[in-house]
Amino acid sequence: MGVAIELERFPIVVCRLLGSANGVASLAAACDAYVQELTRHRGIFVCVHDWSVAHALPSELWRTAFEHAVLAAPLHGRCVAQAIAVSSPSLRAFASARALSEQLPYPVRVASSFEAALSWCTWQLRRSEPQAV
């Protein structure tokens, strides 16, 4: 499988891109399964994508991950924000450019560390929760 999903902190979802992807079709299917899993859960959520190993993957694989996991239309109704943690400057540039070129209903942040991405998504989630009156 090309992604590992962590739902223990839901509504904070962690999706880790694995270095064991067997090709574009396999990764696309894994990302689609990830999106299907998220649509089964109720309420709003944020997604933190850990692309720490992305620099070791061919470019068509991380493009597939971006298109099938970050841009997935079924997430548009309940996803509050998405962040991508990636250490490679060229991949950060790619992800930033793609995020800016898309008209998404939620903000996408590209960070150099997982901790920064998690912190930003947590902040976005807190901003989105209804305030007690």
DAPE-V263434 format. One record per backbone hydrogen bond with DSSP energy under -1.0 kcal/mol. CO is the residue of the C=O (numbers start at 1). NH is the residue of the N-H. Records with the same first field share a line. If there is no record, write none. Layout:
CO->NH ; NH
This chain:
2->18
4->16
6->14
7->10
9->12
11->46
13->48
14->6
15->50
16->4
23->27
24->28
25->29
26->30
27->31
28->32
29->33
30->34
31->35
32->36
33->37
34->38
35->39
38->41
45->80
46->13
47->83
48->15
49->85
50->17
51->54
53->56
54->57
58->61 ; 62
59->63
60->64
61->65
62->66
63->67
64->68
65->69
66->71
72->75
73->76
75->79
78->45
81->47
82->109
83->49
84->111
85->51
88->92
89->93
90->94
91->95
92->96
93->97
94->98
95->99
96->100
97->101
102->104
107->82
109->84
111->86
113->117
114->118
115->119
116->120
117->121
118->122
119->123
120->124
121->125
122->126
123->127
124->128
125->129
